[in-house]
Amino acid sequence: MPMAQALRLAPNAIVVAPHRDRYEQASAQILSLLHRYTPLVEPLSLDEAFLDVTASGSLFGNGRAIAEAIKRDVRRELELTASAGVAPCKFVSKVASDLRKPDGLVVVEPDEVAAFLAPLPIERMWGVGPKTAPKMRALGYETLGDLARADERMLRRALGSWGTEVARLARGLDARDVSPDGLAQSIGAEQTYEHDLVGAQAVSQSLLEHAARVARRLLRAGLGARCVAVKIKYSDFGLRTRRATFSDPVQATDAIHRAAVALLARIPLDHRRVRLTGVSVSGLVESGSTRELFPDTRASHVNNERALALEDVTARIADRFDDEWAITRASLLGKTRRERGHSGPRQ
């Protein structure tokens, strides 16, 4: 349930603000722990990762034994629970890891894959959400087993080229390797508001807050971004996104915010009410490649040394006081922690 809806139903509810920095610190600790068992670790999100432990058996035992050891380490060292799925491929392991949260462990042997997937509802398929599921059920697909048995031509007709991939995954056929330590595909921040925003100025201010979060994460990761995207969701749940790609990567708050505001001008606002805003960046590159020898200073999105230095100081002060907003821009001083607590940034 969106936080805004929850607060309408329970207006006196106490909303506990998230502490993104602490989550990122715990995530880094867990990733370090995972590398004890295999160098083949592929982060999927802040709290998920794929591991290939094929070559780790002689040291640590089979997949179940390794998963149990990781769960014990996480509980003992971080006082957190972890759920794990052990299977022959990425898709099946991800489905298995989701089945018994929290603190679950599901092992699917190679000869059990088909029987394991068959009875699961179609919502377990990647990409099948609340909008897609009713359409697929109308076509007679209730379970992953139905998708596995379906005529691929019918699936392609219903889902386009994605239909072929759906049929393969539903049969447990997923040949993707675990790709260790790759760069994140995107970094972003978004928020759903208790009270809808109205007008470009209010939305622009929210984009500045998102840009600051994204810039801080880029800086800490030593990354720049060549693409900036803006996401707007109206009160009627209509969604608009706009994106732009630049030759010079962005990294500082002001550069990201200027790009976001330019994109916002391409989204119809009029007097429509906005319940969610977001800013994300992609096309990530190492920060060493974000500085151009002769940057086009006429471009409004270009970073400059002063802005990057300010970004660095701001991040260090936030780390020093363990408070993401220990120092911020004057235009954001009116934002309360309650407003910031509805939804955190995403990766």
Secondary structure, 3 states (H helix, E strand, C coil): CCHHHHHHHCCCCCCCCCCHHHHHHHHHHHHHHHCCCCCCEEEEECCEEEECCHHHHHHHCCHHHHHHHHHHHHHHHHCCCCCEEECCCHHHHHHHHHCCCCCCEEECCHHHHHHHHCCCEHHHCCCCCCCHHHHHHHCCCCEHHHHHHCCHHHHHHHHCCHHHHHHHHHCCCCCCCCCCCCCCCEEEEEEEEEEEEECHHHHHHHHHHHHHHHHHHHHHHCEEEEEEEEEEEECCCCEEEEEEEEEEEECCHHHHHHHHHHHHCCCCCCCCEEEEEEEEEEEEEEHHHCCCCCCCCCCCCCCCHHHHHHHHHHHHHHHHCCCCCCCCCHHHCCCCHHHHCCCCCEC
